[in-house]
Amino acid sequence: MRSRKIPAIAAAAAASMLLASCGGGSADDGATTGTLDFYTNKAAWEPDFDELNAQSESDVDISLDTTGYSDAAQYDAFIKQSFRTDKSPGLFTWQTGPSLGELVDEGLVAETTDIWAKAVDEGWIGEDLKDAYTYDGKQYCVPMNIAYWVMYYNKPLFEEHGIAEPATWAELDAAAEKLKGAGVTPYYQTSTLFTFPWFQQLVAGTDPELYNGLATGEVKYTDPRIVEIMETWRAQQEAGWFSDAGATVDPAVGLKQGDFAMINFGSFFNGSLDGAGMVSGQDYDMFVIPAVNPDLGTTPVAVESGPLCVAENSSQKTLGLAYAEWWMSPDAQTAWSAARGDVAFNPQAVVADPMLEELGTTVAGDGYERFDRYYEATPTPILTVALEQFGAFIANPGDPLPFLEAIQAEADAYWADQG
């Protein structure tokens, strides 16, 4: 199957071509086997999706024809424009949270309630993940993946400096101080796109209800508790605990080179580290980040789940839903885990990497509380401003209040529009 990577400029042209073919939707052709047109904003993952074709062709006689986009904003515009044409996608990736809710409200994505019911009955997926895909009691889309945001570390560096995996926040701070004292930068940080992880970790690790309140508008970004948390972040930056926010080195390569000792990232990062030539359990390892507040009864863990969706008016709706049902199966998730190098949401799937298998078992335990990643939990207009402001704060740490006031101004406007 062919795989095409669409850069930002080409994406805009492609979107215009789609609009030119506007026909107001098309009838489902009813096919349950064949080649399925698949669009994704994860262009770098194209080889992983393509690798699954052998398994899906064998199991259900369906293969993907993947079109990957490298620019998230252009991809979102392209997909939204495609709904207005007769070429809406048979299968596409999206985001959970408010962004998916908007598509559901407009009737643009196909319902998957029956697929979810079967998957839960078969023990392929737990009820807890279903909430992120439920609107008015019905399910839409299926999980493309599940990833837990943890702390990766350069294992030889930890061993060289006599540092064990921290079990408490105080131990994590002590590790950072020890590394910095030895001339090693403790943490990776960037001022572009992934500007939210440390904010997410500090807030949820201090008070999960405070974190959830930001997502619902019940808590303001200018709340004194949030300001205090930002001051902690500021102090850590001023102490030199973070890498150069403007560095262009690939984060996997940076961890390998020892440019920094730790990086807070999703569990899919194993694939990047393996690709950089690091060996799981030997060159790198991971641990669940301890709660900031030692009095919390459970350890909060950020969870990211990206959906695979089928357009309601796609001519390949039936084919897309058939693939979505297969995707939930143990065979599909075993193949995906092997191709992508990540945990599997299906507990019956075989996870090849022992480290990832252990992570999935650990986080499923009673001592952990899973929460939605900031990127999905935050309404899009607020998220856009927050990412920019966090990036500015990372690039030039200072009084956090002006940055938080800018985010809150957007939040006030957004929640006012919601009635």
C-alpha positions in Angstrom: 0.0 0.0 0.0 1.3 3.5 -0.8 2.0 5.9 2.1 2.1 9.7 1.5 3.5 12.3 3.8 1.9 15.7 3.3 3.8 18.8 4.4 2.0 21.9 5.5 2.0 23.8 2.2 0.8 20.7 0.3 -1.9 20.2 2.8 -3.5 23.5 2.1 -3.5 22.8 -1.6 -4.9 19.4 -1.0 -7.7 20.9 1.1 -8.6 23.3 -1.7 -8.8 20.4 -4.2 -11.2 18.6 -1.8 -13.4 21.6 -1.6 -13.5 21.8 -5.4 -15.1 18.3 -5.5 -17.8 19.3 -3.0 -20.8 17.1 -3.5 -22.6 17.2 -0.1 -21.8 13.7 1.0 -21.9 10.3 -0.5 -23.7 7.0 0.1 -21.9 4.1 2.0 -20.9 1.6 -0.6 -21.3 -1.2 2.0 -18.0 -2.9 1.3 -16.6 -4.9 4.2 -13.2 -5.8 2.6 -10.7 -4.0 0.5 -8.5 -1.0 0.8 -9.5 1.7 3.3 -8.4 5.3 2.9 -6.8 6.4 6.1 -5.8 9.9 7.1 -3.6 10.7 10.1 -1.8 13.7 11.7 1.0 11.3 12.8 3.0 11.2 9.6 6.0 9.7 11.5 3.9 6.7 12.4 3.1 5.8 8.8 5.5 2.8 8.8 3.9 1.5 11.9 0.4 1.6 10.4 1.7 0.1 7.2 3.3 -2.7 9.1 -0.2 -3.8 10.4 -1.5 -4.4 6.8 -0.1 -7.9 6.7 -2.1 -8.8 9.9 -5.3 -7.0 8.9 -5.3 -8.5 5.4 -4.9 -11.9 6.9 -7.6 -11.4 9.6 -10.3 -9.4 7.9 -9.1 -8.7 4.3 -8.7 -5.0 4.9 -5.6 -2.9 4.3 -4.9 0.8 4.9 -3.9 3.3 2.3 -2.3 5.9 4.6 -2.0 9.6 4.0 0.1 11.2 6.7 0.2 14.9 7.6 3.2 16.5 9.3 1.4 19.7 10.4 -1.3 19.4 13.0 -3.1 22.6 12.2 -3.2 21.9 8.4 -4.4 18.4 9.1 -7.3 19.6 11.3 -8.4 22.1 8.6 -8.1 19.4 5.9 -10.3 16.9 7.8 -12.9 19.5 8.7 -13.1 20.7 5.1 -13.4 17.1 3.9 -16.7 16.6 5.7 -18.2 19.2 3.3 -17.3 17.1 0.3 -18.1 13.7 -1.1 -14.6 12.5 -0.1 -14.9 12.4 3.7 -12.4 9.8 5.2 -13.2 6.2 5.8 -10.8 6.3 8.8 -9.0 9.2 10.4 -7.2 10.1 13.6 -8.4 12.8 15.9 -8.3 13.9 19.6 -10.5 13.0 22.5 -12.1 15.7 24.7 -13.8 18.8 23.5 -12.4 18.5 20.0 -14.1 15.1 19.4 -17.2 16.4 21.1 -17.6 19.1 18.5 -17.6 16.5 15.7 -20.1 14.4 17.5 -22.4 17.4 18.1 -22.3 18.1 14.3 -23.1 14.5 13.4 -19.8 14.1 11.5 -18.5 10.8 13.0 -20.0 7.4 13.0 -21.4 5.8 16.2 -19.4 2.8 17.5 -21.6 1.8 20.5 -22.0 -1.8 19.2 -18.2 -2.1 18.7 -17.6 -1.0 22.3 -20.2 -3.3 23.7 -18.6 -6.3 22.0 -15.1 -5.2 23.1 -16.1 -4.8 26.7 -18.0 -8.1 26.7 -15.0 -9.9 25.3 -12.7 -8.4 27.9 -10.8 -6.5 25.2 -11.1 -3.1 27.0 -12.1 -1.7 30.3 -15.1 0.4 31.1 -12.9 3.3 32.4 -11.5 4.2 28.9 -15.0 4.2 27.4 -15.9 7.5 29.2 -13.6 9.4 26.9 -15.5 8.2 23.9 -19.0 8.5 25.3 -21.5 11.3 24.4 -25.1 11.2 25.6 -24.7 7.5 26.4 -23.4 6.5 23.0 -19.8 5.8 21.9 -18.0 7.3 18.9 -14.6 6.3 17.4 -12.3 3.7 19.0 -8.9 4.2 20.7 -6.0 4.4 18.3 -3.7 3.8 21.3 -3.2 4.4 25.0 -0.1 6.0 26.4 0.9 6.8 30.0 3.1 9.9 30.6 6.0 8.8 32.7 9.6 9.7 33.4 12.2 8.2 31.1 15.8 8.3 32.3 19.3 7.5 31.0 20.1 4.4 33.0 24.0 4.6 32.9 23.8 8.2 34.1 21.7 7.2 37.1 24.0 4.3 37.9 27.1 6.5 37.5 25.8 9.0 40.1 24.3 6.4 42.4 20.6 7.4 41.9 17.8 4.9 42.3 14.4 5.4 40.8 12.6 8.0 43.0 9.6 6.7 44.9 8.6 10.1 46.3 8.6 13.7 45.0 11.3 14.5 47.6 13.5 11.8 46.2 12.9 13.1 42.7 14.0 16.6 43.8 17.0 15.1 45.5 18.0 13.3 42.3 17.7 16.5 40.3 19.8 18.4 42.8 22.5 15.6 42.7 22.6 15.5 38.9 22.8 19.3 38.6 25.6 19.4 41.2 27.5 16.9 39.1 27.2 19.0 36.0 24.3 17.0 34.4 21.1 18.7 33.3 18.3 16.8 35.1 15.3 17.4 32.8 14.4 17.9 29.1 12.1 20.8 28.2 11.0 22.5 25.1 9.3 25.8 24.4 7.4 24.5 21.3 4.2 22.3 21.3 5.0 20.0 24.2 5.1 22.9 26.6 2.5 21.5 28.9 3.9 18.2 30.5 5.5 19.8 33.6 2.6 22.1 34.3 0.3 19.1 34.0 2.5 17.0 36.3 2.9 19.7 38.9 -0.8 20.6 39.1 -2.3 17.0 39.0 0.4 15.8 41.3 -0.5 18.5 43.8 -4.3 18.2 43.6 -6.2 16.2 41.0 -9.4 18.2 41.7 -7.6 21.4 41.1 -6.3 20.0 37.8 -9.8 18.9 36.7 -11.2 22.2 37.7 -9.1 24.0 35.1 -10.6 21.7 32.4 -14.2 22.6 33.4 -13.7 26.3 34.1 -14.4 25.8 37.8 -10.8 26.8 38.7 -9.1 29.9 37.2 -5.6 29.9 36.0 -5.0 32.9 38.2 -6.0 30.9 41.3 -3.3 31.5 44.0 -2.8 27.7 44.2 -1.9 27.6 40.4 0.3 30.7 40.8 2.2 28.9 43.7 2.7 25.8 41.5 4.0 28.0 38.7 6.5 29.6 41.1 7.8 26.1 41.9 8.3 25.5 38.2 10.0 28.9 37.9 12.4 28.1 40.8 13.3 24.8 39.2 14.1 26.6 35.9 16.2 29.2 37.6 18.1 26.4 39.3 19.1 25.1 35.9 17.2 21.9 36.1 16.0 22.0 32.5 17.6 21.7 29.1 17.9 24.6 26.6 14.3 25.1 25.6 15.3 26.2 22.1 17.6 23.3 21.4 16.8 21.4 18.1 18.3 18.1 19.0 15.9 15.2 18.8 14.9 14.4 22.4 15.6 10.7 22.0 19.1 11.5 20.8 19.5 14.1 23.6 18.7 11.5 26.2 21.1 9.0 24.6 23.9 11.6 24.5 23.4 12.6 28.1 22.3 16.1 27.2 19.8 15.6 30.0 19.1 12.7 32.4 15.3 12.6 32.3 12.4 13.3 30.1 8.7 13.4 30.9 7.0 11.8 27.9 4.3 9.3 26.7 5.0 5.6 26.7 5.1 5.6 22.9 8.6 7.2 23.4 10.0 3.7 23.7 9.8 3.5 19.9 11.8 6.7 19.4 14.5 5.6 21.9 14.8 2.2 20.3 15.1 4.0 16.9 17.9 6.1 18.4 19.9 2.9 19.2 19.1 2.7 22.9 18.2 -0.6 24.5 15.2 -0.9 26.7 16.2 -1.8 30.3 19.9 -1.3 29.5 20.4 2.2 28.1 17.1 3.6 29.3 14.3 2.9 31.8 11.2 4.6 33.1 9.3 5.2 36.3 5.9 6.5 37.2 6.3 10.1 38.5 5.5 10.3 42.2 2.8 12.7 43.4 4.0 16.1 44.4 1.7 16.0 47.4 2.7 13.0 49.6 -0.7 13.0 51.3 -2.6 11.9 48.1 -4.0 8.5 48.5 -3.1 7.5 44.9 -0.4 8.5 42.4 -1.9 10.5 39.5 -0.8 9.3 36.0 -1.5 11.2 32.8 -3.2 9.1 30.1 -3.3 9.9 26.5 -5.8 8.1 24.2 -6.0 9.2 20.6 -9.1 8.0 18.6 -9.5 6.3 15.3 -12.8 7.7 13.8 -15.0 6.9 10.8 -16.8 9.8 9.0 -20.6 9.4 9.1 -21.1 10.3 5.5 -18.1 8.5 4.1 -18.5 6.1 1.2 -16.3 3.8 3.2 -18.3 3.9 6.4 -19.0 0.2 6.6 -15.4 -0.7 5.7 -14.1 1.8 8.3 -16.3 0.4 11.0 -15.2 -3.2 10.1 -11.6 -2.1 10.6 -12.4 -0.3 13.8 -13.9 -3.5 15.2 -10.9 -5.5 14.2 -8.6 -2.9 15.7 -10.0 -3.6 19.2 -9.1 -7.3 19.0 -6.1 -8.9 20.8 -4.5 -9.8 17.4 -4.6 -6.2 16.2 -3.3 -4.8 19.4 -0.6 -7.4 19.7 0.5 -6.4 16.2 0.2 -2.7 17.0 2.3 -3.0 20.2 5.0 -4.8 18.2 5.0 -2.2 15.4 4.8 0.9 17.5 6.6 -0.2 20.6 3.9 0.9 23.1 1.5 -0.4 25.7 -1.8 -2.0 24.5 -5.2 -1.0 25.7 -6.4 -4.6 25.2 -5.3 -6.6 28.3 -5.4 -9.8 26.2 -2.8 -8.5 23.7 0.8 -9.5 24.0 3.2 -6.6 24.7 6.7 -7.5 23.4 8.7 -5.1 25.6 8.8 -6.3 29.3 9.2 -2.7 30.4 5.9 -1.6 28.8 4.1 -4.7 29.9 5.1 -4.0 33.5 4.0 -0.3 33.1 0.5 -1.4 32.0 0.2 -3.8 34.9 1.5 -1.2 37.4 -0.8 1.7 36.3 -3.8 -0.6 36.4 -3.3 -1.2 40.1 -5.3 0.4 42.9 -2.5 2.8 44.0 -2.8 4.8 40.8 -5.3 7.4 39.5 -5.4 8.0 35.8 -6.2 11.5 34.5 -6.7 12.9 31.0 -3.6 14.5 29.5 -3.8 18.3 29.5 -3.7 18.4 25.7 -7.0 16.4 25.4 -8.7 17.7 28.6 -8.4 21.4 27.7 -10.9 23.1 25.3 -9.1 23.9 22.1 -9.2 27.7 22.2 -7.8 27.7 25.8 -5.2 25.0 24.9 -3.9 27.1 22.0 -3.2 30.1 24.2 -1.9 28.0 27.1 0.6 26.2 24.9 1.9 29.6 23.7 2.1 31.0 27.2 3.8 28.0 28.7 6.3 28.2 25.8 6.9 31.8 26.6 7.3 31.1 30.3 9.8 28.3 29.5 11.8 30.5 27.2 11.9 33.4 29.6 11.0 32.4 33.1 9.6 35.3 35.2 6.6 36.3 37.2 4.1 33.7 36.2 1.0 35.8 36.8 1.1 37.7 33.4 1.3 34.3 31.6 -1.6 32.9 33.6 -3.7 36.1 33.1 -3.4 35.7 29.3 -4.6 32.1 29.5 -7.4 33.1 31.9 -8.6 35.8 29.5 -9.1 33.2 26.8 -10.7 30.9 29.3 -13.2 33.6 30.4 -14.2 34.2 26.8 -14.6 30.5 26.1 -16.7 29.7 29.1 -18.8 32.8 28.5 -19.7 31.5 25.0 -20.7 28.1 26.5 -23.6 29.8 28.2 
